[in-house]
Structures are given as C-alpha cells and as structure tokens.
Amino acid sequence: MKFEGIKISDLRSGDTINGIYILKNVELKVAVNKKTYLDIIFCDNTGDISAKLWDAD
C-alpha cells in the first residue's frame, strides 16, 4: 500500500499539510520579539516549501 499525500507543488497558502516529506533544513532563530522559532524547509520530488514553528523553546 502506497501513501498518497499532497505533493508540495500542489500546496497553496493556508492549506493543511497531509503527506510525508523530507526535512531538508531546520534552523533555530530568534524573532524581533526575542522569542525563538524554527525556520524549516520540507521537500519532495516536486519542490520545496518553507514553514515556521513559533515559540520553539
């Protein structure tokens, strides 16, 4: 059985992500308000997409 999730190339702003993706890059950063967040890039065979995880303490 093969999992058929949403391809990154088909995602649009505001979509809920449902799929299996490769974690290409993740960085812990500090926002202007001094709170930490993760700056993330996911990828699959159709492209890359960035994401943020706020309050990553």
Biopython code that builds the backbone (N, CA, C, O; Angstrom):
import numpy as np
from Bio.PDB.StructureBuilder import StructureBuilder

atoms = [
    (1, "MET", "N", (0.849, -1.181, 0.000)),
    (1, "MET", "CA", (0.000, 0.000, 0.000)),
    (1, "MET", "C", (0.890, 1.238, 0.000)),
    (1, "MET", "O", (1.817, 1.338, 0.803)),
    (2, "LYS", "N", (0.615, 2.167, -0.884)),
    (2, "LYS", "CA", (1.412, 3.375, -1.027)),
    (2, "LYS", "C", (0.633, 4.564, -0.464)),
    (2, "LYS", "O", (-0.549, 4.740, -0.759)),
    (3, "PHE", "N", (1.316, 5.381, 0.353)),
    (3, "PHE", "CA", (0.681, 6.580, 0.908)),
    (3, "PHE", "C", (0.643, 7.658, -0.156)),
    (3, "PHE", "O", (1.679, 8.005, -0.723)),
    (4, "GLU", "N", (-0.517, 8.184, -0.430)),
    (4, "GLU", "CA", (-0.687, 9.250, -1.420)),
    (4, "GLU", "C", (-1.082, 10.533, -0.703)),
    (4, "GLU", "O", (-2.268, 10.781, -0.482)),
    (5, "GLY", "N", (-0.109, 11.340, -0.343)),
    (5, "GLY", "CA", (-0.367, 12.619, 0.304)),
    (5, "GLY", "C", (-0.414, 13.732, -0.721)),
    (5, "GLY", "O", (-0.404, 13.477, -1.925)),
    (6, "ILE", "N", (-0.466, 14.953, -0.253)),
    (6, "ILE", "CA", (-0.484, 16.111, -1.131)),
    (6, "ILE", "C", (0.948, 16.438, -1.546)),
    (6, "ILE", "O", (1.835, 16.534, -0.698)),
    (7, "LYS", "N", (1.173, 16.607, -2.834)),
    (7, "LYS", "CA", (2.500, 16.979, -3.332)),
    (7, "LYS", "C", (2.766, 18.441, -2.989)),
    (7, "LYS", "O", (1.847, 19.260, -2.974)),
    (8, "ILE", "N", (4.011, 18.755, -2.717)),
    (8, "ILE", "CA", (4.376, 20.130, -2.377)),
    (8, "ILE", "C", (3.986, 21.093, -3.497)),
    (8, "ILE", "O", (3.553, 22.212, -3.223)),
    (9, "SER", "N", (4.130, 20.681, -4.732)),
    (9, "SER", "CA", (3.784, 21.569, -5.853)),
    (9, "SER", "C", (2.287, 21.887, -5.894)),
    (9, "SER", "O", (1.885, 22.860, -6.532)),
    (10, "ASP", "N", (1.454, 21.081, -5.221)),
    (10, "ASP", "CA", (0.005, 21.300, -5.194)),
    (10, "ASP", "C", (-0.453, 22.108, -3.986)),
    (10, "ASP", "O", (-1.624, 22.481, -3.909)),
    (11, "LEU", "N", (0.446, 22.389, -3.038)),
    (11, "LEU", "CA", (0.069, 23.126, -1.833)),
    (11, "LEU", "C", (-0.116, 24.607, -2.133)),
    (11, "LEU", "O", (0.607, 25.182, -2.947)),
    (12, "ARG", "N", (-1.076, 25.207, -1.478)),
    (12, "ARG", "CA", (-1.348, 26.640, -1.593)),
    (12, "ARG", "C", (-1.366, 27.244, -0.192)),
    (12, "ARG", "O", (-1.553, 26.530, 0.794)),
    (13, "SER", "N", (-1.176, 28.531, -0.108)),
    (13, "SER", "CA", (-1.173, 29.224, 1.177)),
    (13, "SER", "C", (-2.456, 28.932, 1.944)),
    (13, "SER", "O", (-3.553, 29.055, 1.400)),
    (14, "GLY", "N", (-2.314, 28.548, 3.203)),
    (14, "GLY", "CA", (-3.460, 28.253, 4.056)),
    (14, "GLY", "C", (-3.883, 26.796, 4.053)),
    (14, "GLY", "O", (-4.731, 26.406, 4.856)),
    (15, "ASP", "N", (-3.312, 25.972, 3.164)),
    (15, "ASP", "CA", (-3.660, 24.550, 3.118)),
    (15, "ASP", "C", (-3.150, 23.821, 4.359)),
    (15, "ASP", "O", (-2.121, 24.181, 4.930)),
    (16, "THR", "N", (-3.881, 22.805, 4.756)),
    (16, "THR", "CA", (-3.414, 21.896, 5.793)),
    (16, "THR", "C", (-2.553, 20.834, 5.114)),
    (16, "THR", "O", (-2.953, 20.245, 4.109)),
    (17, "ILE", "N", (-1.376, 20.600, 5.670)),
    (17, "ILE", "CA", (-0.441, 19.653, 5.058)),
    (17, "ILE", "C", (-0.781, 18.238, 5.483)),
    (17, "ILE", "O", (-0.977, 17.958, 6.666)),
    (18, "ASN", "N", (-0.848, 17.347, 4.498)),
    (18, "ASN", "CA", (-1.066, 15.929, 4.747)),
    (18, "ASN", "C", (-0.162, 15.162, 3.795)),
    (18, "ASN", "O", (-0.500, 14.975, 2.626)),
    (19, "GLY", "N", (0.977, 14.722, 4.288)),
    (19, "GLY", "CA", (1.901, 13.999, 3.429)),
    (19, "GLY", "C", (3.152, 13.602, 4.174)),
    (19, "GLY", "O", (3.316, 13.904, 5.355)),
    (20, "ILE", "N", (4.016, 12.929, 3.477)),
    (20, "ILE", "CA", (5.308, 12.532, 4.025)),
    (20, "ILE", "C", (6.360, 13.286, 3.220)),
    (20, "ILE", "O", (6.435, 13.153, 1.999)),
    (21, "TYR", "N", (7.166, 14.074, 3.912)),
    (21, "TYR", "CA", (8.130, 14.939, 3.252)),
    (21, "TYR", "C", (9.505, 14.765, 3.879)),
    (21, "TYR", "O", (9.634, 14.295, 5.010)),
    (22, "ILE", "N", (10.517, 15.147, 3.134)),
    (22, "ILE", "CA", (11.892, 15.128, 3.636)),
    (22, "ILE", "C", (12.163, 16.452, 4.333)),
    (22, "ILE", "O", (11.849, 17.520, 3.806)),
    (23, "LEU", "N", (12.744, 16.374, 5.511)),
    (23, "LEU", "CA", (13.166, 17.577, 6.227)),
    (23, "LEU", "C", (14.524, 17.986, 5.650)),
    (23, "LEU", "O", (15.546, 17.372, 5.954)),
    (24, "LYS", "N", (14.524, 19.013, 4.826)),
    (24, "LYS", "CA", (15.733, 19.428, 4.112)),
    (24, "LYS", "C", (16.632, 20.296, 4.970)),
    (24, "LYS", "O", (17.855, 20.169, 4.926)),
    (25, "ASN", "N", (16.016, 21.194, 5.765)),
    (25, "ASN", "CA", (16.808, 22.098, 6.592)),
    (25, "ASN", "C", (15.952, 22.607, 7.749)),
    (25, "ASN", "O", (14.745, 22.803, 7.605)),
    (26, "VAL", "N", (16.591, 22.816, 8.890)),
    (26, "VAL", "CA", (15.915, 23.428, 10.032)),
    (26, "VAL", "C", (16.928, 24.269, 10.794)),
    (26, "VAL", "O", (18.051, 23.837, 11.055)),
    (27, "GLU", "N", (16.503, 25.484, 11.148)),
    (27, "GLU", "CA", (17.366, 26.397, 11.899)),
    (27, "GLU", "C", (16.580, 26.995, 13.050)),
    (27, "GLU", "O", (15.420, 27.376, 12.891)),
    (28, "LEU", "N", (17.212, 27.076, 14.201)),
    (28, "LEU", "CA", (16.632, 27.754, 15.353)),
    (28, "LEU", "C", (17.013, 29.229, 15.245)),
    (28, "LEU", "O", (18.195, 29.567, 15.190)),
    (29, "LYS", "N", (16.002, 30.108, 15.214)),
    (29, "LYS", "CA", (16.242, 31.545, 15.055)),
    (29, "LYS", "C", (15.536, 32.312, 16.157)),
    (29, "LYS", "O", (14.701, 31.765, 16.877)),
    (30, "VAL", "N", (15.882, 33.583, 16.277)),
    (30, "VAL", "CA", (15.260, 34.472, 17.259)),
    (30, "VAL", "C", (14.533, 35.582, 16.505)),
    (30, "VAL", "O", (15.119, 36.267, 15.666)),
    (31, "ALA", "N", (13.251, 35.748, 16.816)),
    (31, "ALA", "CA", (12.432, 36.777, 16.170)),
    (31, "ALA", "C", (12.725, 38.149, 16.781)),
    (31, "ALA", "O", (13.449, 38.263, 17.770)),
    (32, "VAL", "N", (12.160, 39.167, 16.182)),
    (32, "VAL", "CA", (12.344, 40.541, 16.659)),
    (32, "VAL", "C", (11.852, 40.692, 18.094)),
    (32, "VAL", "O", (12.385, 41.497, 18.858)),
    (33, "ASN", "N", (10.829, 39.911, 18.458)),
    (33, "ASN", "CA", (10.275, 39.988, 19.814)),
    (33, "ASN", "C", (11.062, 39.129, 20.808)),
    (33, "ASN", "O", (10.613, 38.921, 21.935)),
    (34, "LYS", "N", (12.225, 38.634, 20.399)),
    (34, "LYS", "CA", (13.159, 37.854, 21.228)),
    (34, "LYS", "C", (12.690, 36.432, 21.523)),
    (34, "LYS", "O", (13.302, 35.745, 22.341)),
    (35, "LYS", "N", (11.614, 35.974, 20.874)),
    (35, "LYS", "CA", (11.165, 34.593, 21.038)),
    (35, "LYS", "C", (11.808, 33.727, 19.956)),
    (35, "LYS", "O", (12.049, 34.183, 18.838)),
    (36, "THR", "N", (12.078, 32.476, 20.307)),
    (36, "THR", "CA", (12.709, 31.570, 19.355)),
    (36, "THR", "C", (11.667, 30.907, 18.462)),
    (36, "THR", "O", (10.509, 30.741, 18.844)),
    (37, "TYR", "N", (12.110, 30.534, 17.260)),
    (37, "TYR", "CA", (11.262, 29.801, 16.330)),
    (37, "TYR", "C", (12.139, 28.927, 15.448)),
    (37, "TYR", "O", (13.339, 29.166, 15.315)),
    (38, "LEU", "N", (11.526, 27.911, 14.846)),
    (38, "LEU", "CA", (12.237, 27.060, 13.906)),
    (38, "LEU", "C", (11.880, 27.493, 12.496)),
    (38, "LEU", "O", (10.704, 27.615, 12.152)),
    (39, "ASP", "N", (12.892, 27.721, 11.688)),
    (39, "ASP", "CA", (12.719, 28.024, 10.277)),
    (39, "ASP", "C", (13.008, 26.716, 9.532)),
    (39, "ASP", "O", (14.137, 26.226, 9.548)),
    (40, "ILE", "N", (11.988, 26.156, 8.881)),
    (40, "ILE", "CA", (12.037, 24.788, 8.360)),
    (40, "ILE", "C", (11.843, 24.795, 6.847)),
    (40, "ILE", "O", (11.087, 25.606, 6.311)),
    (41, "ILE", "N", (12.537, 23.879, 6.164)),
    (41, "ILE", "CA", (12.292, 23.640, 4.744)),
    (41, "ILE", "C", (12.021, 22.150, 4.558)),
    (41, "ILE", "O", (12.843, 21.304, 4.910)),
    (42, "PHE", "N", (10.850, 21.848, 3.997)),
    (42, "PHE", "CA", (10.479, 20.486, 3.634)),
    (42, "PHE", "C", (10.585, 20.350, 2.123)),
    (42, "PHE", "O", (10.461, 21.339, 1.402)),
    (43, "CYS", "N", (10.817, 19.117, 1.630)),
    (43, "CYS", "CA", (10.848, 18.916, 0.188)),
    (43, "CYS", "C", (10.303, 17.538, -0.174)),
    (43, "CYS", "O", (10.255, 16.627, 0.653)),
    (44, "ASP", "N", (9.900, 17.416, -1.419)),
    (44, "ASP", "CA", (9.585, 16.132, -2.025)),
    (44, "ASP", "C", (10.074, 16.203, -3.469)),
    (44, "ASP", "O", (10.808, 17.127, -3.818)),
    (45, "ASN", "N", (9.691, 15.264, -4.304)),
    (45, "ASN", "CA", (10.210, 15.262, -5.675)),
    (45, "ASN", "C", (9.595, 16.347, -6.558)),
    (45, "ASN", "O", (9.964, 16.471, -7.726)),
    (46, "THR", "N", (8.647, 17.148, -6.007)),
    (46, "THR", "CA", (8.035, 18.219, -6.793)),
    (46, "THR", "C", (8.499, 19.606, -6.384)),
    (46, "THR", "O", (8.171, 20.585, -7.055)),
    (47, "GLY", "N", (9.260, 19.711, -5.291)),
    (47, "GLY", "CA", (9.749, 21.025, -4.885)),
    (47, "GLY", "C", (10.000, 21.155, -3.393)),
    (47, "GLY", "O", (10.009, 20.167, -2.659)),
    (48, "ASP", "N", (10.205, 22.402, -2.956)),
    (48, "ASP", "CA", (10.477, 22.736, -1.553)),
    (48, "ASP", "C", (9.375, 23.655, -1.040)),
    (48, "ASP", "O", (8.708, 24.346, -1.809)),
    (49, "ILE", "N", (9.199, 23.645, 0.293)),
    (49, "ILE", "CA", (8.277, 24.585, 0.931)),
    (49, "ILE", "C", (8.836, 24.946, 2.299)),
    (49, "ILE", "O", (9.367, 24.095, 3.013)),
    (50, "SER", "N", (8.710, 26.223, 2.653)),
    (50, "SER", "CA", (9.214, 26.660, 3.959)),
    (50, "SER", "C", (8.078, 26.685, 4.970)),
    (50, "SER", "O", (6.905, 26.815, 4.621)),
    (51, "ALA", "N", (8.460, 26.559, 6.223)),
    (51, "ALA", "CA", (7.492, 26.577, 7.312)),
    (51, "ALA", "C", (8.155, 27.210, 8.537)),
    (51, "ALA", "O", (9.381, 27.270, 8.630)),
    (52, "LYS", "N", (7.345, 27.669, 9.454)),
    (52, "LYS", "CA", (7.831, 28.237, 10.711)),
    (52, "LYS", "C", (7.105, 27.548, 11.869)),
    (52, "LYS", "O", (5.902, 27.298, 11.800)),
    (53, "LEU", "N", (7.846, 27.250, 12.921)),
    (53, "LEU", "CA", (7.258, 26.752, 14.161)),
    (53, "LEU", "C", (7.596, 27.790, 15.225)),
    (53, "LEU", "O", (8.738, 27.894, 15.672)),
    (54, "TRP", "N", (6.582, 28.553, 15.619)),
    (54, "TRP", "CA", (6.778, 29.660, 16.557)),
    (54, "TRP", "C", (6.867, 29.162, 17.997)),
    (54, "TRP", "O", (6.370, 28.082, 18.315)),
    (55, "ASP", "N", (7.497, 29.944, 18.863)),
    (55, "ASP", "CA", (7.680, 29.631, 20.287)),
    (55, "ASP", "C", (8.327, 28.259, 20.472)),
    (55, "ASP", "O", (7.820, 27.417, 21.212)),
    (56, "ALA", "N", (9.433, 28.050, 19.802)),
    (56, "ALA", "CA", (10.146, 26.759, 19.839)),
    (56, "ALA", "C", (11.147, 26.757, 20.987)),
    (56, "ALA", "O", (12.355, 26.691, 20.763)),
    (57, "ASP", "N", (10.650, 26.829, 22.200)),
    (57, "ASP", "CA", (11.528, 26.840, 23.385)),
    (57, "ASP", "C", (12.002, 25.466, 23.750)),
    (57, "ASP", "O", (12.745, 25.307, 24.719)),
]
sb = StructureBuilder()
sb.init_structure("model")
sb.init_model(0)
sb.init_chain("A")
sb.init_seg("    ")
for serial, (resi, resn, name, xyz) in enumerate(atoms, 1):
    if name == "N":
        sb.init_residue(resn, " ", resi, " ")
    sb.init_atom(name, np.array(xyz, "f"), 0.0, 1.0, " ", f" {name:<3s}", serial, name[0])
structure = sb.get_structure()
